[in-house]
């Protein structure tokens, strides 16, 4: 069974497409399960309130969008699950705000994303004296692991997104930061949280899916489970580069991919996803 566990709605301010557009796109690709994961609403503008995430008064519209997609998908045998993309934040107040929101609503799946390019993280790097690429990369992966250990998230999204958006001075080469990355992966493995294979990396930066193939080797060595998402911001992005990514994962020894329903991890054999 094919599934896609990371897609956005127009409510995030930088995506487009109606529920029927996403359902029809999934049908064409024989994708039988979609998880909608718009960005969690937050009160602090430093987390990109405008054009990045829905507002608090739009949450009901978000659930209505998902319900519409569920109703449409049911007719075609496509299951639509209710997820959210939450932040890994350096501020305990934001953590508390997210926790209250997550407790107030029911989600099948909670992604954890560390968006290092946001002003709040740029300020944090500066305040912590993280200036060189090596210092920033070590801090990024350490904070990603902290997020995994928090118990708030089911999977950590686009794990090496630090390579994008200009935070680093030079091209990201994981082999140059092996010790820091592997230390973070050790903690993530202990947490039991998944890592996301995010195929949107194929259309930006160095044009490879997240995480880097070398990091995938280290993930495989630690038996960390994986989720799969296109990070779709438009219907034509659903399932993008899935065959290519699944083929690579199989070659690296992965046998299963996972999605979450009602917070419970469900395993799917990779062979059934081609």
C-alpha positions in Angstrom: 0.0 0.0 0.0 1.3 3.4 -0.9 0.9 6.3 1.4 2.1 9.9 1.8 2.4 11.3 5.3 3.2 15.0 4.8 1.0 17.4 2.9 -0.1 21.0 3.4 -3.3 22.9 2.8 -3.8 26.5 1.6 -4.3 27.5 5.3 -0.5 27.5 5.8 -0.3 30.5 3.4 2.2 28.9 1.0 0.3 26.0 -0.5 -2.6 25.6 -2.8 -5.2 23.0 -3.8 -8.6 21.9 -2.8 -9.4 18.5 -1.1 -10.7 17.1 -4.4 -7.4 18.0 -6.2 -5.3 16.1 -3.6 -7.7 13.1 -3.7 -7.6 12.9 -7.5 -3.8 13.3 -7.5 -3.5 10.4 -5.0 -5.9 8.3 -7.0 -3.7 8.7 -10.1 -0.7 7.5 -8.2 -2.5 4.6 -6.4 -1.8 6.3 -3.1 -4.3 4.9 -0.6 -3.5 6.9 2.5 -2.8 10.6 3.0 -1.9 12.4 6.2 -2.5 16.1 6.3 0.1 18.0 8.3 -0.3 21.8 8.2 1.9 23.9 10.5 0.7 24.2 14.0 -0.6 27.7 14.9 1.6 29.7 17.3 1.1 33.1 18.9 4.7 34.2 18.6 5.4 36.1 15.3 9.0 35.0 15.5 7.9 31.6 14.4 6.6 32.9 11.1 3.0 33.6 11.9 2.3 35.3 8.5 2.5 33.1 5.4 3.8 30.1 7.1 1.1 28.7 9.5 -2.6 28.9 10.0 -4.0 31.2 12.6 -5.7 30.0 15.8 -9.1 31.1 14.4 -8.5 29.0 11.3 -8.1 25.7 13.1 -11.8 24.8 12.6 -11.4 25.4 8.9 -8.4 23.1 8.9 -10.4 20.3 10.4 -13.2 21.0 8.0 -10.7 20.8 5.1 -9.6 17.4 6.3 -13.1 16.2 6.9 -14.0 17.1 3.3 -10.9 15.2 2.0 -12.0 12.2 4.1 -15.5 12.3 2.7 -14.2 12.5 -0.9 -11.5 9.9 -0.3 -13.8 7.4 1.1 -15.6 7.0 -2.2 -12.3 6.1 -3.9 -10.8 3.9 -1.1 -8.4 6.6 0.0 -8.0 7.1 3.8 -7.2 10.6 4.9 -5.7 11.1 8.4 -5.5 14.2 10.6 -2.0 15.3 11.4 -0.1 18.4 12.3 3.5 19.6 11.8 4.7 21.0 15.1 7.9 22.9 15.8 11.0 22.0 17.7 11.4 25.3 19.6 14.1 26.7 21.8 11.5 28.4 24.1 9.8 26.4 26.8 6.8 28.8 26.5 6.3 27.7 22.9 6.6 24.0 24.0 3.9 24.6 26.6 1.7 26.3 24.0 2.1 23.4 21.6 1.4 20.8 24.3 -1.8 22.6 25.3 -2.9 22.6 21.6 -2.0 19.0 21.0 -3.9 17.9 24.1 -6.9 19.9 23.1 -7.2 18.3 19.7 -7.0 14.8 18.3 -4.2 14.0 15.8 -3.3 10.7 14.2 0.3 12.0 13.5 2.5 14.7 14.9 5.6 15.7 12.9 8.4 17.5 14.6 10.3 20.1 12.5 13.2 22.3 13.4 13.0 25.2 11.0 16.5 26.7 11.6 15.8 29.5 9.1 13.2 31.2 11.4 14.3 34.3 13.2 14.0 32.7 16.6 16.5 30.0 15.7 18.9 32.4 14.0 18.8 34.5 17.2 19.4 31.3 19.2 22.5 30.3 17.2 23.9 33.8 17.7 23.1 33.9 21.4 24.7 30.5 22.0 27.8 31.5 20.1 27.2 29.0 17.3 29.1 30.7 14.5 31.0 28.1 12.4 29.2 25.6 10.2 30.5 22.8 12.5 29.1 24.5 15.6 25.7 25.2 13.9 25.4 21.6 12.6 26.2 20.1 15.9 23.7 22.3 17.7 21.1 21.6 15.1 21.3 17.9 15.4 21.5 18.1 19.1 18.3 20.1 19.3 16.6 17.7 16.8 17.5 14.8 19.1 16.2 16.8 22.1 12.9 17.2 20.2 12.8 13.4 19.6 13.3 12.7 23.2 10.6 15.1 24.3 7.8 12.6 23.6 5.9 15.3 21.7 6.4 14.0 18.1 6.0 10.7 16.2 8.5 11.5 13.5 11.2 14.1 13.0 10.6 15.8 9.6 13.3 16.5 6.9 16.1 15.6 9.4 19.0 17.3 7.6 17.1 20.4 6.4 20.0 22.4 8.0 21.6 22.0 4.6 19.1 24.4 3.0 18.1 28.1 3.3 21.5 29.7 3.8 22.3 29.1 7.5 25.5 27.3 6.6 28.3 29.1 4.8 29.4 26.0 2.9 27.8 23.0 1.3 26.6 20.4 3.9 28.7 17.3 3.8 27.6 14.8 6.5 30.9 12.9 6.4 32.6 16.0 7.8 30.2 16.0 10.8 29.9 12.3 11.4 30.5 12.3 15.1 27.9 15.0 15.9 25.3 13.5 13.6 25.8 9.9 14.9 25.6 11.1 18.5 22.2 12.7 17.7 21.0 9.5 15.9 22.0 7.4 18.9 19.7 9.5 21.1 16.9 9.4 18.4 17.2 5.6 18.3 16.8 5.4 22.0 13.7 7.6 21.9 11.9 5.2 19.6 10.8 8.1 17.4 10.8 7.8 13.6 12.8 9.9 11.1 11.1 11.1 8.0 12.3 10.5 4.5 11.1 13.7 2.9 11.3 13.7 -0.9 10.9 17.5 -1.3 14.6 17.7 -1.0 14.7 16.5 -4.6 13.4 19.8 -5.9 15.7 22.2 -4.0 19.2 22.7 -2.7 21.4 19.8 -3.7 18.4 17.9 -5.2 18.5 14.8 -3.0 15.8 13.6 -0.6 16.1 14.2 3.1 18.1 12.7 4.8 21.3 12.4 2.8 22.1 8.9 1.6 25.1 8.6 4.0 22.9 9.6 6.9 20.5 6.9 5.8 23.3 4.4 6.2 23.8 5.5 9.8 20.0 5.4 10.4 19.9 1.8 9.1 22.7 0.8 11.4 20.7 2.0 14.4 17.4 0.5 13.3 15.6 3.8 13.4 12.1 3.5 11.8 11.1 5.7 8.9 8.0 7.6 7.8 7.6 8.8 4.2 6.3 12.2 3.1 6.4 14.4 0.0 6.0 17.7 1.9 3.4 18.5 -0.8 2.4 22.1 -1.1 0.3 21.4 -4.2 -1.5 18.4 -5.6 1.1 17.7 -8.2 3.7 17.2 -5.5 2.0 14.2 -3.9 4.2 11.1 -4.1 7.0 13.0 -5.8 10.1 10.9 -6.3 8.7 8.0 -4.1 9.8 5.2 -6.4 13.4 6.6 -6.5 13.5 7.0 -2.7 11.9 3.6 -2.0 14.4 1.9 -4.3 17.3 3.5 -2.5 15.9 2.6 0.9 15.5 -1.0 -0.2 19.1 -1.1 -1.4 20.2 0.2 2.0 18.4 -2.7 3.8 15.2 -1.1 4.9 12.3 -3.4 4.8 9.4 -1.4 6.2 8.0 2.2 6.1 5.6 3.5 8.7 2.6 5.8 9.1 0.6 6.7 12.2 -3.1 6.2 12.9 -4.5 7.5 16.2 -0.9 7.9 17.4 -0.1 4.2 16.8 2.7 3.3 14.4 1.7 1.0 11.5 4.3 -0.8 9.4 4.1 -1.4 5.7 6.4 -3.6 3.7 8.5 -1.6 1.2 7.9 -4.1 -1.5 4.1 -3.4 -1.4 4.8 0.3 -2.0 6.1 0.0 -5.6 
